[in-house]
Each structure stands twice: as C-alpha cells, then as structure tokens.
Amino acid sequence: MIANKGILKKQIIYRSMRRGTKEMDLLLGNFVKKHIDELNATDLKDLAKLLFIEDEVIYKWYIEKSSDKLIPKTKVSMMLKNFKL
C-alpha cells in the first residue's frame, strides 16, 4: 500500500508535465491528467517508474511504435501506448 497516495499523485503530475521536451510534456501531461484518478496503487507505482525513463526512449516507443526493453509491459504502459492526444 502507498503511504500517501495524494503525494504520489502530485509527484506524478509534476514529473509528467515537466519532462524537458515539449512533446513529452504534452503527451505524458495529458495522459496523466486524463487517467490519474482511475489508477490503483499498483498502477500509480508503475506510472511513477515509467516517468523515470528517458524521453527519447518513450518517444521512440510511443511515436515510432518500436519495442523497447526499458518500457515494462504493464497496464499503464499499454494504456499510454493506446492513448491519443
């Protein structure tokens, strides 16, 4: 169980919107805004881990649909893979 789900959510929101590249800010920020309230504790932990992966890796995985071993296959990553702006 997460000690403080509210703090984790705030950290995820902050990290998703301040990536360093505008494209990833838009993609991840909008994904998080849309889905954060429907995620359970495990999903939130998976999302937090995903947000520590480099922008370039996520970008290639999402935009170019390339497979990458750094992106774990979780419910959250599959939701992101299917997310449309």
Protein Blocks (a to p, Z undefined) as FASTA:
>chain_A
ZZblmlmmmmmmmmmmmnopaklmmmmmmmmmmmmmmpcfklmmmmmmmmmpcfklmmmm
mmnopacfklccdfklmmmmmpcZZ
